[in-house]
Amino acid sequence: MTRWGKVICLLAVVMAFVVAATPGFAEGKKYTLRIQCIYPETSYVPQMIKQFVAKAEEYTKGRVDIKLFWPGQLVSAKKGFDSVSKGTVEGLVSALIYYGGTLKEGKVEWLPFTWRDPKEAYDLYVNGGFLDLMRKATQKQNVQYLFPVMAGTMGCMTNFPVNNLDDFKGKKMRAPGLDGPIVKLLGASPVSLSAKEIYMSLQRGTVDGVVYPYYTLSTYKLYEVIKYAILPGFHTPAMTGLYLNLDFWKSLTPELQAALNKAGIETFYASSLKSPEWDQSALKAAEGKGVKVMELSQADVAKVRKMCMPLWEEVGGATPLSKELVDLLKSYLQKKGAL
């Protein structure tokens, strides 16, 4: 063997030793990540989660085997957060508003009239420190907030025209979570209905309108029982997310954590591009079916935003971290000229 041949062989041996000794790649351990998704497989949020899975498998080189489960297959939506906290499942796709009794900071994500568009939401979470604070909050419950997923705009869809805020007075609106106090401030009566009850309730006139994602005009065929879509929405856009058991997260190597985080933030960004597409597609299709799109004046939008400020203060007063989140939100929006 020539002198250079010996050198090359020696380098190959050294490199093999270095790779074998590198943390996270030495033993080639694989991990199984079971994710319970509370949304039907064919809906928009799961489409984004499937993109995340493909990216994660690529970036981890197959070291994390991700298995998706659909509504009720592992745990119910109601038990989702508790189950991921305890490690019954490793992952959950849901919205934190459902678990506001356990995670009070989660309500901040669902305050009305916060970020004005997906671009602003992405910037606030990734560059403005909002995601870092949300992670601090979920970690107290043994949950790692991996990344948010935008889920389209949630706003009012009604069977009565809305030319100004007074038109809400005396109406009955299906309004979940923090949306209930909002419609009450507008003079309407909030009604609690499950998603399955919405179509028939609108058809029968049990309610006069709903606060729900605009894309359901198409996906749930609400264009058949709705006459008006009112802009802007209360949540522009609404936020869901992927949450992991913190013990599972800590069991991963730093390299695998970085790979999952990279896949997650890229998916979050992708959802910021898709979210307005879902809105526009649904509204355009609904208009073709006879639904009229109406828009509140800037004066009315400013008025209702001001009406919601006591609700912001109430939610921000729940915990010290809630206050930090609300203060950060206010500071960000003030810099953007939105408050």
Phi and psi in degrees as GROMACS dihedral restraints (atoms count N, CA, C in turn):
[ dihedral_restraints ]
;  ai    aj    ak    al  type     phi  dphi    fc
    3     4     5     6     1   -69.9    20    10
    4     5     6     7     1   165.9    20    10
    6     7     8     9     1   -59.4    20    10
    7     8     9    10     1   -44.4    20    10
    9    10    11    12     1   -68.0    20    10
   10    11    12    13     1   -32.0    20    10
   12    13    14    15     1   -64.0    20    10
   13    14    15    16     1   -40.2    20    10
   15    16    17    18     1   -64.9    20    10
   16    17    18    19     1   -40.0    20    10
   18    19    20    21     1   -62.3    20    10
   19    20    21    22     1   -44.2    20    10
   21    22    23    24     1   -63.2    20    10
   22    23    24    25     1   -42.1    20    10
   24    25    26    27     1   -62.0    20    10
   25    26    27    28     1   -42.8    20    10
   27    28    29    30     1   -63.0    20    10
   28    29    30    31     1   -42.4    20    10
   30    31    32    33     1   -62.9    20    10
   31    32    33    34     1   -38.6    20    10
   33    34    35    36     1   -63.5    20    10
   34    35    36    37     1   -40.9    20    10
   36    37    38    39     1   -64.7    20    10
   37    38    39    40     1   -43.6    20    10
   39    40    41    42     1   -62.4    20    10
   40    41    42    43     1   -44.8    20    10
   42    43    44    45     1   -63.2    20    10
   43    44    45    46     1   -39.8    20    10
   45    46    47    48     1   -62.6    20    10
   46    47    48    49     1   -39.5    20    10
   48    49    50    51     1   -65.7    20    10
   49    50    51    52     1   -42.2    20    10
   51    52    53    54     1   -63.1    20    10
   52    53    54    55     1   -45.8    20    10
   54    55    56    57     1   -61.7    20    10
   55    56    57    58     1   -42.6    20    10
   57    58    59    60     1   -65.5    20    10
   58    59    60    61     1   -30.0    20    10
   60    61    62    63     1   -89.5    20    10
   61    62    63    64     1    -6.5    20    10
   63    64    65    66     1   -69.0    20    10
   64    65    66    67     1   125.6    20    10
   66    67    68    69     1   -57.8    20    10
   67    68    69    70     1   134.6    20    10
   69    70    71    72     1    93.6    20    10
   70    71    72    73     1   -17.1    20    10
   72    73    74    75     1  -122.7    20    10
   73    74    75    76     1    -8.7    20    10
   75    76    77    78     1   -62.4    20    10
   76    77    78    79     1   -59.1    20    10
   78    79    80    81     1   -90.0    20    10
   79    80    81    82     1    -8.2    20    10
   81    82    83    84     1    62.5    20    10
   82    83    84    85     1    31.7    20    10
   84    85    86    87     1   -62.3    20    10
   85    86    87    88     1   138.7    20    10
   87    88    89    90     1  -108.5    20    10
   88    89    90    91     1   151.9    20    10
   90    91    92    93     1  -123.7    20    10
   91    92    93    94     1   146.5    20    10
   93    94    95    96     1  -108.6    20    10
   94    95    96    97     1   126.2    20    10
   96    97    98    99     1  -117.8    20    10
   97    98    99   100     1   105.9    20    10
   99   100   101   102     1   -93.5    20    10
  100   101   102   103     1   123.3    20    10
  102   103   104   105     1  -114.5    20    10
  103   104   105   106     1   119.4    20    10
  105   106   107   108     1   -89.3    20    10
  106   107   108   109     1   118.7    20    10
  108   109   110   111     1  -104.2    20    10
  109   110   111   112     1   129.2    20    10
  111   112   113   114     1   -84.0    20    10
  112   113   114   115     1    -7.2    20    10
  114   115   116   117     1  -101.1    20    10
  115   116   117   118     1   146.4    20    10
  117   118   119   120     1   -57.8    20    10
  118   119   120   121     1   145.8    20    10
  120   121   122   123     1   -56.3    20    10
  121   122   123   124     1   -33.1    20    10
  123   124   125   126     1   -83.6    20    10
  124   125   126   127     1    -4.4    20    10
  126   127   128   129     1   -82.4    20    10
  127   128   129   130     1   174.0    20    10
  129   130   131   132     1   -69.9    20    10
  130   131   132   133     1   -43.3    20    10
  132   133   134   135     1   -59.2    20    10
  133   134   135   136     1   -46.0    20    10
  135   136   137   138     1   -58.8    20    10
  136   137   138   139     1   -29.5    20    10
  138   139   140   141     1   -60.5    20    10
  139   140   141   142     1   -41.4    20    10
  141   142   143   144     1   -70.3    20    10
  142   143   144   145     1   -37.7    20    10
  144   145   146   147     1   -64.1    20    10
  145   146   147   148     1   -36.7    20    10
  147   148   149   150     1   -64.5    20    10
  148   149   150   151     1   -35.4    20    10
  150   151   152   153     1   -63.5    20    10
  151   152   153   154     1   -42.2    20    10
  153   154   155   156     1   -59.5    20    10
  154   155   156   157     1   -45.0    20    10
  156   157   158   159     1   -58.6    20    10
  157   158   159   160     1   -44.7    20    10
  159   160   161   162     1   -62.6    20    10
  160   161   162   163     1   -43.5    20    10
  162   163   164   165     1   -65.4    20    10
  163   164   165   166     1   -43.3    20    10
  165   166   167   168     1   -63.3    20    10
  166   167   168   169     1   -41.6    20    10
  168   169   170   171     1   -65.1    20    10
  169   170   171   172     1   -36.4    20    10
  171   172   173   174     1   -68.3    20    10
  172   173   174   175     1   -48.7    20    10
  174   175   176   177     1   -71.8    20    10
  175   176   177   178     1   -28.8    20    10
  177   178   179   180     1   -92.0    20    10
  178   179   180   181     1    -0.4    20    10
  180   181   182   183     1    56.1    20    10
  181   182   183   184     1    39.0    20    10
  183   184   185   186     1    79.1    20    10
  184   185   186   187     1     5.6    20    10
  186   187   188   189     1   -72.8    20    10
  187   188   189   190     1   -23.0    20    10
  189   190   191   192     1  -114.4    20    10
  190   191   192   193     1   112.1    20    10
  192   193   194   195     1   -89.8    20    10
  193   194   195   196     1   108.4    20    10
  195   196   197   198     1   -99.3    20    10
  196   197   198   199     1   127.2    20    10
  198   199   200   201     1  -119.3    20    10
  199   200   201   202     1   124.9    20    10
  201   202   203   204     1   -96.0    20    10
  202   203   204   205     1   139.3    20    10
  204   205   206   207     1  -127.0    20    10
  205   206   207   208     1   142.4    20    10
  207   208   209   210     1  -101.2    20    10
  208   209   210   211     1   174.8    20    10
  210   211   212   213     1   -42.8    20    10
  211   212   213   214     1   121.7    20    10
  213   214   215   216     1    79.7    20    10
  214   215   216   217     1    -2.0    20    10
  216   217   218   219     1   -70.9    20    10
  217   218   219   220     1   -34.6    20    10
  219   220   221   222     1  -112.0    20    10
  220   221   222   223     1   -54.6    20    10
  222   223   224   225     1  -141.6    20    10
  223   224   225   226     1   160.5    20    10
  225   226   227   228     1   -76.5    20    10
  226   227   228   229     1   161.6    20    10
  228   229   230   231     1   -58.8    20    10
  229   230   231   232     1   -40.0    20    10
  231   232   233   234     1   -61.6    20    10
  232   233   234   235     1   -36.9    20    10
  234   235   236   237     1   -94.1    20    10
  235   236   237   238     1     3.4    20    10
  237   238   239   240     1   -57.1    20    10
  238   239   240   241     1   -51.9    20    10
  240   241   242   243     1   -67.3    20    10
  241   242   243   244     1   -41.7    20    10
  243   244   245   246     1   -62.7    20    10
  244   245   246   247     1   -38.1    20    10
  246   247   248   249     1   -68.1    20    10
  247   248   249   250     1   -40.5    20    10
  249   250   251   252     1   -73.3    20    10
  250   251   252   253     1   -31.6    20    10
  252   253   254   255     1   -63.8    20    10
  253   254   255   256     1   -41.5    20    10
  255   256   257   258     1   -83.9    20    10
  256   257   258   259     1   -11.9    20    10
  258   259   260   261     1    88.0    20    10
  259   260   261   262     1    11.7    20    10
  261   262   263   264     1   -60.4    20    10
  262   263   264   265     1   -37.8    20    10
  264   265   266   267     1  -128.2    20    10
  265   266   267   268     1   155.8    20    10
  267   268   269   270     1   -84.3    20    10
  268   269   270   271     1   -26.0    20    10
  270   271   272   273     1  -142.8    20    10
  271   272   273   274     1   155.8    20    10
  273   274   275   276     1  -143.1    20    10
  274   275   276   277     1   134.0    20    10
  276   277   278   279     1  -110.1    20    10
  277   278   279   280     1   116.5    20    10
  279   280   281   282     1  -163.3    20    10
  280   281   282   283     1  -162.9    20    10
  282   283   284   285     1  -127.2    20    10
  283   284   285   286     1   135.4    20    10
  285   286   287   288     1   -68.0    20    10
  286   287   288   289     1   -16.7    20    10
  288   289   290   291     1   -61.2    20    10
  289   290   291   292     1   -26.8    20    10
  291   292   293   294     1   -70.3    20    10
  292   293   294   295     1   -16.4    20    10
  294   295   296   297     1  -121.5    20    10
  295   296   297   298     1    30.3    20    10
  297   298   299   300     1   -61.9    20    10
  298   299   300   301     1   -23.8    20    10
  300   301   302   303     1   -71.1    20    10
  301   302   303   304     1   -31.1    20    10
  303   304   305   306     1   -90.5    20    10
  304   305   306   307     1   -45.9    20    10
  306   307   308   309     1  -117.3    20    10
  307   308   309   310     1    89.1    20    10
  309   310   311   312     1   -63.8    20    10
  310   311   312   313     1   -29.6    20    10
  312   313   314   315     1   -65.7    20    10
  313   314   315   316     1   -23.5    20    10
  315   316   317   318     1   -62.2    20    10
  316   317   318   319     1   -23.9    20    10
  318   319   320   321     1   -66.6    20    10
  319   320   321   322     1   -25.6    20    10
  321   322   323   324     1   -62.0    20    10
  322   323   324   325     1   -36.8    20    10
  324   325   326   327     1   -60.1    20    10
  325   326   327   328     1   -24.7    20    10
  327   328   329   330     1  -109.8    20    10
  328   329   330   331     1    18.0    20    10
  330   331   332   333     1   -65.9    20    10
  331   332   333   334     1   145.8    20    10
  333   334   335   336     1   -77.3    20    10
  334   335   336   337     1   149.9    20    10
  336   337   338   339     1    55.7    20    10
  337   338   339   340     1    54.6    20    10
  339   340   341   342     1   -99.3    20    10
  340   341   342   343     1  -111.9    20    10
  342   343   344   345     1   -60.3    20    10
  343   344   345   346     1   145.0    20    10
  345   346   347   348     1   -94.1    20    10
  346   347   348   349     1   -13.9    20    10
  348   349   350   351     1  -162.3    20    10
  349   350   351   352     1   168.6    20    10
  351   352   353   354     1   -59.9    20    10
  352   353   354   355     1   -36.6    20    10
  354   355   356   357     1   -61.4    20    10
  355   356   357   358     1   -43.2    20    10
  357   358   359   360     1   -65.8    20    10
  358   359   360   361     1   -41.2    20    10
  360   361   362   363     1   -62.3    20    10
  361   362   363   364     1   -45.8    20    10
  363   364   365   366     1   -60.8    20    10
  364   365   366   367     1   -45.0    20    10
  366   367   368   369     1   -62.4    20    10
  367   368   369   370     1   -43.2    20    10
  369   370   371   372     1   -62.2    20    10
  370   371   372   373     1   -46.2    20    10
  372   373   374   375     1   -68.7    20    10
  373   374   375   376     1   -48.8    20    10
  375   376   377   378     1   -85.7    20    10
  376   377   378   379     1   -43.6    20    10
  378   379   380   381     1  -101.5    20    10
  379   380   381   382     1   -21.1    20    10
  381   382   383   384     1   -94.1    20    10
  382   383   384   385     1    -3.2    20    10
  384   385   386   387     1    89.7    20    10
  385   386   387   388     1     3.3    20    10
  387   388   389   390     1   -67.1    20    10
  388   389   390   391     1   -41.8    20    10
  390   391   392   393     1   -64.9    20    10
  391   392   393   394     1   -37.9    20    10
  393   394   395   396     1   -59.9    20    10
  394   395   396   397     1   -43.3    20    10
  396   397   398   399     1   -68.5    20    10
  397   398   399   400     1   -39.0    20    10
  399   400   401   402     1   -63.2    20    10
  400   401   402   403     1   -37.2    20    10
  402   403   404   405     1   -65.2    20    10
  403   404   405   406     1   -39.3    20    10
  405   406   407   408     1   -59.4    20    10
  406   407   408   409     1   -39.3    20    10
  408   409   410   411     1   -67.8    20    10
  409   410   411   412     1   -48.1    20    10
  411   412   413   414     1   -70.0    20    10
  412   413   414   415     1   -30.6    20    10
  414   415   416   417     1   -63.4    20    10
  415   416   417   418     1   -27.1    20    10
  417   418   419   420     1   -65.6    20    10
  418   419   420   421     1   -19.6    20    10
  420   421   422   423     1  -104.7    20    10
  421   422   423   424     1    16.4    20    10
  423   424   425   426     1    64.3    20    10
  424   425   426   427     1    37.4    20    10
  426   427   428   429     1  -131.3    20    10
  427   428   429   430     1   134.7    20    10
  429   430   431   432     1   -99.1    20    10
  430   431   432   433     1   117.6    20    10
  432   433   434   435     1   -77.2    20    10
  433   434   435   436     1   101.3    20    10
  435   436   437   438     1   -73.8    20    10
  436   437   438   439     1   -55.2    20    10
  438   439   440   441     1  -163.3    20    10
  439   440   441   442     1   152.6    20    10
  441   442   443   444     1   -83.4    20    10
  442   443   444   445     1   161.8    20    10
  444   445   446   447     1  -133.4    20    10
  445   446   447   448     1   121.9    20    10
  447   448   449   450     1   -73.6    20    10
  448   449   450   451     1   141.0    20    10
  450   451   452   453     1  -126.2    20    10
  451   452   453   454     1    31.6    20    10
  453   454   455   456     1    81.9    20    10
  454   455   456   457     1   163.9    20    10
  456   457   458   459     1   -78.6    20    10
  457   458   459   460     1   135.8    20    10
  459   460   461   462     1  -104.9    20    10
  460   461   462   463     1   123.7    20    10
  462   463   464   465     1  -150.3    20    10
  463   464   465   466     1  -171.5    20    10
  465   466   467   468     1   -84.6    20    10
  466   467   468   469     1   132.4    20    10
  468   469   470   471     1  -125.9    20    10
  469   470   471   472     1   125.8    20    10
  471   472   473   474     1  -134.1    20    10
  472   473   474   475     1   169.8    20    10
  474   475   476   477     1  -110.7    20    10
  475   476   477   478     1    20.5    20    10
  477   478   479   480     1  -137.9    20    10
  478   479   480   481     1   145.5    20    10
  480   481   482   483     1   -70.4    20    10
  481   482   483   484     1   145.8    20    10
  483   484   485   486     1  -121.9    20    10
  484   485   486   487     1    95.3    20    10
  486   487   488   489     1   -88.2    20    10
  487   488   489   490     1   -27.5    20    10
  489   490   491   492     1  -155.8    20    10
  490   491   492   493     1   175.2    20    10
  492   493   494   495     1   -62.7    20    10
  493   494   495   496     1   -28.2    20    10
  495   496   497   498     1   -63.0    20    10
  496   497   498   499     1   -21.6    20    10
  498   499   500   501     1   -69.1    20    10
  499   500   501   502     1   -13.9    20    10
  501   502   503   504     1   -79.5    20    10
  502   503   504   505     1   -18.5    20    10
  504   505   506   507     1   -61.1    20    10
  505   506   507   508     1   130.8    20    10
  507   508   509   510     1    81.7    20    10
  508   509   510   511     1    -0.5    20    10
  510   511   512   513     1   -89.7    20    10
  511   512   513   514     1   161.7    20    10
  513   514   515   516     1  -109.4    20    10
  514   515   516   517     1   123.0    20    10
  516   517   518   519     1  -125.2    20    10
  517   518   519   520     1   127.8    20    10
  519   520   521   522     1   -71.2    20    10
  520   521   522   523     1   115.4    20    10
  522   523   524   525     1  -143.6    20    10
  523   524   525   526     1   102.8    20    10
  525   526   527   528     1   -81.3    20    10
  526   527   528   529     1   161.2    20    10
  528   529   530   531     1    54.2    20    10
  529   530   531   532     1  -131.8    20    10
  531   532   533   534     1   -73.1    20    10
  532   533   534   535     1    -9.4    20    10
  534   535   536   537     1   -72.6    20    10
  535   536   537   538     1   -23.7    20    10
  537   538   539   540     1   -58.6    20    10
  538   539   540   541     1   -52.1    20    10
  540   541   542   543     1   -60.7    20    10
  541   542   543   544     1   -30.2    20    10
  543   544   545   546     1   -66.7    20    10
  544   545   546   547     1   -51.3    20    10
  546   547   548   549     1   -65.7    20    10
  547   548   549   550     1   -28.5    20    10
  549   550   551   552     1   -66.7    20    10
  550   551   552   553     1   -40.2    20    10
  552   553   554   555     1   -61.6    20    10
  553   554   555   556     1   -29.4    20    10
  555   556   557   558     1   -82.7    20    10
  556   557   558   559     1    -3.8    20    10
  558   559   560   561     1    95.7    20    10
  559   560   561   562     1     5.6    20    10
  561   562   563   564     1   -96.0    20    10
  562   563   564   565     1   167.6    20    10
  564   565   566   567     1  -103.4    20    10
  565   566   567   568     1   118.3    20    10
  567   568   569   570     1   -71.8    20    10
  568   569   570   571     1   137.8    20    10
  570   571   572   573     1  -123.2    20    10
  571   572   573   574     1   137.2    20    10
  573   574   575   576     1   -94.4    20    10
  574   575   576   577     1   121.0    20    10
  576   577   578   579     1  -140.3    20    10
  577   578   579   580     1   144.4    20    10
  579   580   581   582     1   -74.3    20    10
  580   581   582   583     1   163.1    20    10
  582   583   584   585     1   -58.3    20    10
  583   584   585   586     1   -35.9    20    10
  585   586   587   588     1   -68.1    20    10
  586   587   588   589     1   -22.1    20    10
  588   589   590   591     1   -89.8    20    10
  589   590   591   592     1   -10.6    20    10
  591   592   593   594     1   -62.3    20    10
  592   593   594   595     1   -50.5    20    10
  594   595   596   597     1   -58.1    20    10
  595   596   597   598     1   -52.8    20    10
  597   598   599   600     1   -65.9    20    10
  598   599   600   601     1   -35.7    20    10
  600   601   602   603     1   -65.7    20    10
  601   602   603   604     1   -37.8    20    10
  603   604   605   606     1   -69.4    20    10
  604   605   606   607     1   -41.8    20    10
  606   607   608   609     1   -62.6    20    10
  607   608   609   610     1   -39.4    20    10
  609   610   611   612     1   -86.4    20    10
  610   611   612   613     1   -10.1    20    10
  612   613   614   615     1    81.5    20    10
  613   614   615   616     1    15.2    20    10
  615   616   617   618     1   -61.9    20    10
  616   617   618   619     1   -35.3    20    10
  618   619   620   621     1  -126.8    20    10
  619   620   621   622     1   156.8    20    10
  621   622   623   624     1   -95.7    20    10
  622   623   624   625     1   -11.0    20    10
  624   625   626   627     1  -176.9    20    10
  625   626   627   628     1   174.9    20    10
  627   628   629   630     1  -138.8    20    10
  628   629   630   631     1   154.7    20    10
  630   631   632   633     1  -105.7    20    10
  631   632   633   634     1   111.1    20    10
  633   634   635   636     1  -159.1    20    10
  634   635   636   637     1   164.0    20    10
  636   637   638   639     1   -61.3    20    10
  637   638   639   640     1   137.7    20    10
  639   640   641   642     1   -60.2    20    10
  640   641   642   643     1   -31.1    20    10
  642   643   644   645     1   -64.6    20    10
  643   644   645   646     1   -17.2    20    10
  645   646   647   648     1   -70.9    20    10
  646   647   648   649     1   -11.6    20    10
  648   649   650   651     1   -56.4    20    10
  649   650   651   652     1   -35.4    20    10
  651   652   653   654     1   -94.1    20    10
  652   653   654   655     1   -53.2    20    10
  654   655   656   657     1   -67.0    20    10
  655   656   657   658     1   -32.9    20    10
  657   658   659   660     1  -103.6    20    10
  658   659   660   661     1     4.3    20    10
  660   661   662   663     1    56.7    20    10
  661   662   663   664     1    36.5    20    10
  663   664   665   666     1   -68.8    20    10
  664   665   666   667     1   -14.8    20    10
  666   667   668   669     1   -59.6    20    10
  667   668   669   670     1   -20.0    20    10
  669   670   671   672     1   -75.2    20    10
  670   671   672   673     1   -22.0    20    10
  672   673   674   675     1  -127.9    20    10
  673   674   675   676     1    11.9    20    10
  675   676   677   678     1  -123.9    20    10
  676   677   678   679     1   142.4    20    10
  678   679   680   681     1  -108.4    20    10
  679   680   681   682     1   -26.3    20    10
  681   682   683   684     1  -138.0    20    10
  682   683   684   685     1   140.7    20    10
  684   685   686   687     1  -115.4    20    10
  685   686   687   688     1   126.7    20    10
  687   688   689   690     1  -106.0    20    10
  688   689   690   691     1   125.5    20    10
  690   691   692   693     1  -106.9    20    10
  691   692   693   694     1   152.7    20    10
  693   694   695   696     1   -78.6    20    10
  694   695   696   697     1   171.2    20    10
  696   697   698   699     1   -78.0    20    10
  697   698   699   700     1   169.5    20    10
  699   700   701   702     1   -75.4    20    10
  700   701   702   703     1   -35.0    20    10
  702   703   704   705     1  -127.2    20    10
  703   704   705   706     1   112.5    20    10
  705   706   707   708     1  -125.9    20    10
  706   707   708   709     1    74.6    20    10
  708   709   710   711     1  -103.3    20    10
  709   710   711   712     1   177.2    20    10
  711   712   713   714     1   -74.1    20    10
  712   713   714   715     1   156.2    20    10
  714   715   716   717     1  -122.6    20    10
  715   716   717   718     1   128.6    20    10
  717   718   719   720     1  -116.4    20    10
  718   719   720   721     1  -170.0    20    10
  720   721   722   723     1  -173.7    20    10
  721   722   723   724     1   172.2    20    10
  723   724   725   726     1  -111.4    20    10
  724   725   726   727     1   124.6    20    10
  726   727   728   729     1  -121.5    20    10
  727   728   729   730     1   135.1    20    10
  729   730   731   732     1  -115.1    20    10
  730   731   732   733     1   150.7    20    10
  732   733   734   735     1   -61.7    20    10
  733   734   735   736     1   130.0    20    10
  735   736   737   738     1   -66.0    20    10
  736   737   738   739     1   -35.5    20    10
  738   739   740   741     1   -64.6    20    10
  739   740   741   742     1   -40.9    20    10
  741   742   743   744     1   -61.5    20    10
  742   743   744   745     1   -45.4    20    10
  744   745   746   747     1   -58.8    20    10
  745   746   747   748     1   -44.5    20    10
  747   748   749   750     1   -69.5    20    10
  748   749   750   751     1   -21.9    20    10
  750   751   752   753     1   -75.0    20    10
  751   752   753   754     1   -16.8    20    10
  753   754   755   756     1   -77.9    20    10
  754   755   756   757     1   151.4    20    10
  756   757   758   759     1   -70.0    20    10
  757   758   759   760     1   158.0    20    10
  759   760   761   762     1   -55.3    20    10
  760   761   762   763     1   -35.1    20    10
  762   763   764   765     1   -65.5    20    10
  763   764   765   766     1   -41.5    20    10
  765   766   767   768     1   -71.2    20    10
  766   767   768   769     1   -37.4    20    10
  768   769   770   771     1   -59.7    20    10
  769   770   771   772     1   -44.5    20    10
  771   772   773   774     1   -63.6    20    10
  772   773   774   775     1   -38.3    20    10
  774   775   776   777     1   -65.8    20    10
  775   776   777   778     1   -44.1    20    10
  777   778   779   780     1   -67.4    20    10
  778   779   780   781     1   -39.3    20    10
  780   781   782   783     1   -63.7    20    10
  781   782   783   784     1   -41.9    20    10
  783   784   785   786     1   -61.2    20    10
  784   785   786   787     1   -46.7    20    10
  786   787   788   789     1   -62.0    20    10
  787   788   789   790     1   -38.5    20    10
  789   790   791   792     1   -67.5    20    10
  790   791   792   793     1   -47.7    20    10
  792   793   794   795     1   -66.6    20    10
  793   794   795   796     1   -35.7    20    10
  795   796   797   798     1   -64.9    20    10
  796   797   798   799     1   -38.2    20    10
  798   799   800   801     1   -68.3    20    10
  799   800   801   802     1   -39.6    20    10
  801   802   803   804     1   -57.5    20    10
  802   803   804   805     1   -45.7    20    10
  804   805   806   807     1   -63.3    20    10
  805   806   807   808     1   -42.4    20    10
  807   808   809   810     1   -60.0    20    10
  808   809   810   811     1   -38.0    20    10
  810   811   812   813     1   -67.9    20    10
  811   812   813   814     1   -27.7    20    10
  813   814   815   816     1   -68.5    20    10
  814   815   816   817     1   -25.5    20    10
  816   817   818   819     1   -84.8    20    10
  817   818   819   820     1   -36.4    20    10
  819   820   821   822     1   -77.2    20    10
  820   821   822   823     1   -33.7    20    10
  822   823   824   825     1   -54.6    20    10
  823   824   825   826     1   -50.1    20    10
  825   826   827   828     1   -66.4    20    10
  826   827   828   829     1   -28.5    20    10
  828   829   830   831     1   -64.3    20    10
  829   830   831   832     1   -41.9    20    10
  831   832   833   834     1   -62.3    20    10
  832   833   834   835     1   -43.0    20    10
  834   835   836   837     1   -60.3    20    10
  835   836   837   838     1   -54.3    20    10
  837   838   839   840     1   -63.7    20    10
  838   839   840   841     1   -40.8    20    10
  840   841   842   843     1   -62.4    20    10
  841   842   843   844     1   -44.9    20    10
  843   844   845   846     1   -67.7    20    10
  844   845   846   847     1   -43.4    20    10
  846   847   848   849     1   -66.1    20    10
  847   848   849   850     1   -40.1    20    10
  849   850   851   852     1   -65.1    20    10
  850   851   852   853     1   -43.7    20    10
  852   853   854   855     1   -64.4    20    10
  853   854   855   856     1   -40.0    20    10
  855   856   857   858     1   -65.7    20    10
  856   857   858   859     1   -39.1    20    10
  858   859   860   861     1   -60.1    20    10
  859   860   861   862     1   -36.5    20    10
  861   862   863   864     1   -66.7    20    10
  862   863   864   865     1   -19.2    20    10
  864   865   866   867     1   -98.2    20    10
  865   866   867   868     1     4.8    20    10
  867   868   869   870     1   103.1    20    10
  868   869   870   871     1    -0.3    20    10
  870   871   872   873     1   -76.3    20    10
  871   872   873   874     1   134.0    20    10
  873   874   875   876     1   -97.5    20    10
  874   875   876   877     1   129.4    20    10
  876   877   878   879     1   -93.7    20    10
  877   878   879   880     1   123.2    20    10
  879   880   881   882     1  -118.9    20    10
  880   881   882   883     1   151.3    20    10
  882   883   884   885     1  -129.1    20    10
  883   884   885   886     1   131.0    20    10
  885   886   887   888     1   -68.5    20    10
  886   887   888   889     1   151.2    20    10
  888   889   890   891     1   -69.9    20    10
  889   890   891   892     1   158.1    20    10
  891   892   893   894     1   -59.8    20    10
  892   893   894   895     1   -33.8    20    10
  894   895   896   897     1   -65.3    20    10
  895   896   897   898     1   -41.0    20    10
  897   898   899   900     1   -69.0    20    10
  898   899   900   901     1   -37.3    20    10
  900   901   902   903     1   -63.2    20    10
  901   902   903   904     1   -44.7    20    10
  903   904   905   906     1   -62.8    20    10
  904   905   906   907     1   -38.0    20    10
  906   907   908   909     1   -66.1    20    10
  907   908   909   910     1   -46.2    20    10
  909   910   911   912     1   -70.7    20    10
  910   911   912   913     1   -32.6    20    10
  912   913   914   915     1   -61.8    20    10
  913   914   915   916     1   -42.7    20    10
  915   916   917   918     1   -65.4    20    10
  916   917   918   919     1   -37.5    20    10
  918   919   920   921     1   -63.1    20    10
  919   920   921   922     1   -28.1    20    10
  921   922   923   924     1   -84.3    20    10
  922   923   924   925     1   -11.0    20    10
  924   925   926   927     1   -58.2    20    10
  925   926   927   928     1   -39.4    20    10
  927   928   929   930     1   -60.5    20    10
  928   929   930   931     1   -32.5    20    10
  930   931   932   933     1   -67.9    20    10
  931   932   933   934     1   -40.1    20    10
  933   934   935   936     1   -58.3    20    10
  934   935   936   937     1   -44.6    20    10
  936   937   938   939     1   -65.4    20    10
  937   938   939   940     1   -39.6    20    10
  939   940   941   942     1   -63.2    20    10
  940   941   942   943     1   -46.9    20    10
  942   943   944   945     1   -66.3    20    10
  943   944   945   946     1   -39.3    20    10
  945   946   947   948     1   -67.9    20    10
  946   947   948   949     1   -21.0    20    10
  948   949   950   951     1   -85.9    20    10
  949   950   951   952     1    -0.7    20    10
  951   952   953   954     1   -69.1    20    10
  952   953   954   955     1   -42.5    20    10
  954   955   956   957     1  -147.0    20    10
  955   956   957   958     1   162.4    20    10
  957   958   959   960     1   -58.3    20    10
  958   959   960   961     1   -38.6    20    10
  960   961   962   963     1   -69.4    20    10
  961   962   963   964     1   -34.1    20    10
  963   964   965   966     1   -60.4    20    10
  964   965   966   967     1   -42.3    20    10
  966   967   968   969     1   -64.1    20    10
  967   968   969   970     1   -42.1    20    10
  969   970   971   972     1   -59.6    20    10
  970   971   972   973     1   -42.6    20    10
  972   973   974   975     1   -65.3    20    10
  973   974   975   976     1   -45.7    20    10
  975   976   977   978     1   -66.0    20    10
  976   977   978   979     1   -40.9    20    10
  978   979   980   981     1   -62.7    20    10
  979   980   981   982     1   -41.2    20    10
  981   982   983   984     1   -63.5    20    10
  982   983   984   985     1   -42.8    20    10
  984   985   986   987     1   -60.7    20    10
  985   986   987   988     1   -46.8    20    10
  987   988   989   990     1   -61.5    20    10
  988   989   990   991     1   -46.6    20    10
  990   991   992   993     1   -60.1    20    10
  991   992   993   994     1   -43.5    20    10
  993   994   995   996     1   -62.9    20    10
  994   995   996   997     1   -47.7    20    10
  996   997   998   999     1   -68.1    20    10
  997   998   999  1000     1   -33.6    20    10
  999  1000  1001  1002     1   -64.3    20    10
 1000  1001  1002  1003     1   -40.8    20    10
 1002  1003  1004  1005     1   -64.9    20    10
 1003  1004  1005  1006     1   -29.3    20    10
 1005  1006  1007  1008     1   -87.5    20    10
 1006  1007  1008  1009     1    -2.6    20    10
 1008  1009  1010  1011     1    77.9    20    10
 1009  1010  1011  1012     1    19.2    20    10
 1011  1012  1013  1014     1   -94.8    20    10
 1012  1013  1014  1015     1   -12.7    20    10
